[in-house]
């Protein structure tokens, strides 16, 4: 099996970094905003499955999550941010 040339990897990495810096590629959401506006806010949902309530959405932990009821569509979760915030 042939391996990838290091120069190709370097070129692809430099091209990607350049396109991101020019705004031509999307930046991951976490890198785009440093402030978690939903942290600790009230969350409501159309339902929940077992031990995965809507409050898990705003608890700040990457280990927990909200899960909608099985077989129920559409599934939704909503967070009240309180006031309008300009970023």
Secondary structure as the mmCIF struct_conf table of DSSP 4:
data_model
#
loop_
_struct_conf.conf_type_id
_struct_conf.id
_struct_conf.beg_label_comp_id
_struct_conf.beg_label_asym_id
_struct_conf.beg_label_seq_id
_struct_conf.end_label_comp_id
_struct_conf.end_label_asym_id
_struct_conf.end_label_seq_id
HELX_LH_PP_P HELX_LH_PP_P1 UNK A 2 UNK A 5
HELX_RH_AL_P HELX_RH_AL_P1 UNK A 6 UNK A 21
TURN_TY1_P TURN_TY1_P1 UNK A 22 UNK A 23
BEND BEND1 UNK A 24 UNK A 25
HELX_LH_PP_P HELX_LH_PP_P2 UNK A 26 UNK A 28
HELX_RH_AL_P HELX_RH_AL_P2 UNK A 29 UNK A 32
BEND BEND2 UNK A 34 UNK A 34
TURN_TY1_P TURN_TY1_P2 UNK A 37 UNK A 40
STRN STRN1 UNK A 43 UNK A 45
BEND BEND3 UNK A 46 UNK A 46
STRN STRN2 UNK A 49 UNK A 49
TURN_TY1_P TURN_TY1_P3 UNK A 50 UNK A 51
STRN STRN3 UNK A 52 UNK A 52
HELX_RH_3T_P HELX_RH_3T_P1 UNK A 54 UNK A 58
BEND BEND4 UNK A 59 UNK A 59
TURN_TY1_P TURN_TY1_P4 UNK A 62 UNK A 63
HELX_LH_PP_P HELX_LH_PP_P3 UNK A 68 UNK A 69
TURN_TY1_P TURN_TY1_P5 UNK A 70 UNK A 71
BEND BEND5 UNK A 73 UNK A 74
STRN STRN4 UNK A 77 UNK A 79
BEND BEND6 UNK A 82 UNK A 83
#
